[in-house]
Amino acid sequence: MSIDLKQLKYFLAVAEEKSFSRAAERLHISQPPLSQQIMKLESELGVRLFARTTRSFELTVAGKALMQEAADLLGRMRMTIDTIRQIDRGEVGRLRVGIVGSAMWGPIPGLLEQFQSQFPRVTWTIHELGPNDQWEALRARQIDVGFWREPKLDDEALKHANLRQDLCFREDVCVAINARHPLAQEDAIDLTDIAHEPMLTLHLDQSAEPRYLIQCCIDAGFQPAIFQEAAEPQTLLAMVGAGLGVALMPQTTSRIGWPGVRFLPIRSGAPSANLYITYPSQDDAPVVRAFLKILHPEGE
């Protein structure tokens, strides 16, 4: 048996119009090929679909049953095609987003809100992971995109891992300092002003970012005295608020207004806290493409 969707479409037009001539006009074809397709459909099915007389044109019992089934089938097919097209445009699907904790104090929540507004049928989940864990999760296809900060990854390492990394948002580092510290009264300070302060930092073995910040201090002319390491930025801020030391933090961190902490800009040569997005370079996922268009609308 060989029945195609075109035959069902032709049959449904005739059944709804109750006229071969009107159905042919609706389908923008001539009547003879339409009649031939209906006859072929009846032959394939082995049933009569229309009871034709000189005065009437009616569906048989089998024809009435096929009319309902054909309408349902063609309706589902249209919905399937529409869904496939929506998927290809990134309007339907799932997006798994890896982030470092400090990214949620900056523009990322607004970016996600905009994405949800424009693509309401896409479900997305946040996975708070350090850069090293995001790297592994991207390679294992456990997340679709990852956000983490400076330093930018080496191009060869990205190519070897089939990943791409783009700059999303530019940002500088500031100094988080206890509000009772004498330097806290300044509007801005030099990086060397904290040369003799106990340094609080994220774990140096968990990502390249804290090692990069330590190297920036060395490049400025001093070796920071690391007092404590922590896994989360808020832990560092709690220690700064307790007067245990200073920490180098992204400027957007100041938005949270941590008790007992002031955030001081660095006058010149501030380390970068730029935020990058990393994603598979050879995975043409429509949802990722849609997300990147939100991030870089000029690329459309």
C-alpha positions in Angstrom: 0.0 0.0 0.0 1.3 3.4 -1.0 -0.7 6.4 0.3 1.0 9.8 0.6 0.0 12.9 2.4 -0.9 14.7 -0.8 -3.6 12.1 -1.5 -5.1 12.7 2.0 -4.9 16.4 1.5 -6.8 16.1 -1.9 -9.4 13.8 -0.4 -10.0 16.1 2.6 -10.5 19.1 0.2 -13.1 17.2 -1.8 -14.8 15.9 1.4 -15.0 19.4 2.9 -16.1 21.1 -0.3 -18.4 18.3 -1.4 -17.4 19.2 -4.9 -14.5 18.1 -7.1 -14.6 21.4 -9.0 -14.5 23.6 -5.8 -11.8 21.4 -4.3 -9.7 21.7 -7.4 -10.1 25.5 -7.3 -9.1 25.5 -3.6 -6.1 23.3 -4.3 -5.1 25.4 -7.5 -5.1 22.3 -9.7 -7.3 21.1 -12.5 -10.1 18.7 -11.9 -8.8 15.6 -13.8 -5.6 15.0 -11.8 -7.6 15.5 -8.6 -10.1 12.9 -9.7 -7.2 10.6 -10.6 -5.7 11.0 -7.1 -9.0 10.2 -5.4 -9.5 7.1 -7.6 -6.0 6.0 -6.8 -6.6 6.5 -3.1 -9.8 4.4 -3.3 -7.9 1.7 -5.2 -5.1 1.6 -2.6 -7.6 1.4 0.3 -9.9 -1.0 -1.5 -12.9 1.0 -0.5 -15.3 3.5 -1.9 -15.0 6.9 -0.3 -17.8 8.7 -2.1 -21.2 7.7 -3.1 -21.9 9.5 -6.4 -25.2 9.8 -8.1 -26.5 12.2 -10.6 -28.2 14.3 -7.8 -26.0 13.8 -4.7 -22.4 13.7 -3.6 -22.0 12.1 -0.3 -19.3 10.4 1.8 -19.6 6.7 2.4 -19.2 5.4 6.0 -15.6 4.6 5.2 -15.2 8.1 3.7 -16.6 9.8 6.8 -14.1 7.8 9.0 -11.2 8.7 6.7 -12.2 12.3 6.8 -11.8 12.5 10.5 -8.6 10.5 10.6 -7.1 12.5 7.7 -8.0 15.8 9.4 -6.3 14.6 12.6 -3.3 13.3 10.8 -2.7 16.4 8.7 -3.2 18.6 11.7 -0.6 16.6 13.7 1.7 16.8 10.7 1.4 20.6 10.6 2.0 20.8 14.3 5.1 18.6 13.9 6.5 20.7 11.1 5.9 23.9 13.1 7.6 22.4 16.1 10.6 21.2 14.0 10.9 24.7 12.6 10.7 26.2 16.1 13.4 23.8 17.3 15.6 24.9 14.3 15.1 28.5 15.3 16.0 27.7 18.9 12.5 28.5 20.1 12.0 25.1 21.7 14.5 23.0 23.6 16.7 23.0 26.7 19.7 25.1 27.6 22.1 24.2 30.4 24.1 27.2 31.6 27.3 26.9 33.7 28.3 29.9 35.7 30.8 31.0 38.3 29.0 32.4 41.4 30.2 36.0 40.9 28.6 36.1 37.5 25.2 36.3 39.0 26.0 39.6 40.6 26.5 41.1 37.2 24.6 41.1 33.9 23.8 37.4 33.6 20.4 37.5 35.4 19.3 40.3 33.0 20.6 38.2 30.1 18.6 35.2 31.2 15.5 37.3 31.8 15.7 38.6 28.2 16.3 35.1 26.8 13.3 33.8 28.7 11.1 36.6 27.5 12.1 36.1 23.8 12.2 32.3 24.0 9.5 31.3 26.5 9.3 27.7 25.3 13.0 27.0 26.0 13.7 25.5 29.5 17.0 26.5 31.0 18.9 25.5 34.1 21.8 27.1 36.0 24.8 25.0 37.1 27.1 26.9 39.5 30.5 25.4 38.8 34.1 26.6 38.9 35.9 27.1 35.6 37.7 23.7 35.8 34.5 21.9 36.4 32.7 23.8 33.6 35.5 22.9 31.3 35.0 19.2 32.0 31.2 19.6 31.8 31.4 21.2 28.4 33.7 18.5 27.0 31.3 15.9 28.4 28.3 17.7 27.0 26.8 18.0 30.4 26.3 21.8 30.0 25.7 23.8 26.8 27.5 27.0 27.6 29.7 28.2 30.4 30.5 31.6 31.9 33.7 32.3 33.7 36.2 35.1 34.1 39.7 36.1 33.0 42.2 34.8 32.1 41.1 33.9 28.6 41.9 30.4 27.6 44.7 29.5 25.2 43.4 29.2 21.6 45.2 25.9 21.1 43.6 24.4 24.2 40.2 25.6 23.0 40.8 24.1 19.5 41.9 20.8 21.0 38.8 20.6 23.1 36.5 21.7 20.2 35.4 24.7 22.2 35.1 28.4 21.4 35.4 31.3 23.9 34.0 34.8 23.3 34.2 37.9 25.4 30.8 38.8 26.9 31.2 41.6 29.3 34.2 43.8 30.2 34.8 44.5 33.9 37.7 45.5 36.2 38.7 44.1 39.6 38.3 46.2 42.7 39.5 45.8 46.2 37.1 44.5 48.9 38.3 46.0 52.2 37.0 46.2 55.7 34.9 49.4 56.3 37.0 50.2 59.4 40.3 50.0 57.5 42.1 53.4 57.0 42.1 52.8 53.2 38.3 52.4 53.2 38.0 56.2 53.4 39.7 56.6 50.0 37.7 57.0 46.7 40.2 54.8 44.9 43.5 53.1 45.7 46.5 51.7 43.9 47.0 48.0 43.8 50.3 48.4 45.6 48.4 50.0 48.6 47.4 46.5 49.7 50.9 45.1 49.3 51.2 44.4 53.1 47.6 43.4 53.7 46.6 39.7 54.3 45.2 38.4 51.1 42.0 36.4 50.9 41.5 34.5 47.7 39.6 31.7 46.0 41.3 28.3 46.0 44.3 28.6 43.8 44.0 25.1 42.6 40.4 25.4 41.5 40.7 27.7 38.5 43.2 30.0 36.8 41.4 33.2 37.9 42.8 33.5 41.4 46.3 32.6 40.1 45.9 35.3 37.5 45.1 37.9 40.2 48.1 36.9 42.3 50.3 37.3 39.2 48.8 40.8 38.6 50.0 41.7 42.1 53.5 40.3 41.4 53.5 42.3 38.1 52.6 45.4 40.1 55.7 44.8 42.3 54.8 42.8 45.3 54.2 39.2 46.4 50.8 39.1 48.2 50.7 37.3 51.6 47.9 34.8 51.2 46.1 34.4 54.5 43.2 32.2 53.6 41.6 30.5 50.6 37.9 29.8 50.1 35.6 28.1 47.6 33.0 30.8 47.3 33.2 34.6 46.8 30.7 35.2 49.6 33.0 33.4 52.0 35.8 35.8 51.1 33.5 38.8 51.7 32.4 37.4 55.1 36.1 37.3 56.1 36.7 40.8 54.8 33.8 42.0 56.8 35.3 40.4 59.9 38.6 42.3 59.3 40.7 39.2 58.4 42.1 40.7 55.2 41.4 42.1 51.7 40.2 40.4 48.5 40.3 41.2 44.8 36.8 41.0 43.5 34.9 41.9 40.3 33.4 45.4 40.5 29.9 44.1 40.1 30.3 42.4 43.5 29.7 45.8 45.1 26.0 45.6 44.1 25.3 43.2 46.9 26.2 45.7 49.6 28.0 43.3 52.0 27.9 44.5 55.7 31.2 45.9 56.9 32.8 45.9 53.4 33.8 48.7 51.1 34.7 48.1 47.4 37.4 50.4 46.2 38.3 51.0 42.5 41.9 50.5 41.5 43.2 53.8 40.0 45.4 52.4 37.1 46.4 49.0 35.8 43.4 47.2 37.4 43.3 43.5 36.8 40.6 42.4 34.4 37.5 40.6 35.6 36.1 40.2 32.1 33.4 37.6 31.7 33.7 35.0 28.8 31.2 32.5 27.4 32.5 29.2 26.3 30.6 26.7 24.1 31.2 23.8 21.7 32.6 25.1 18.4 31.3 22.2 16.3 27.9 21.7 17.9 25.2 23.5 15.8 22.6 23.5 18.6 19.8 25.9 17.7 19.1 26.8 21.3 22.8 27.8 21.8 22.6 29.9 18.6 19.5 31.7 19.9 21.2 32.4 23.2 24.3 33.8 21.4 22.1 36.1 19.4 20.7 37.5 22.6 24.2 38.0 23.8 25.5 39.5 20.5 22.5 40.9 18.6 24.8 42.7 16.2 25.8 39.3 14.9 22.4 38.7 13.4 
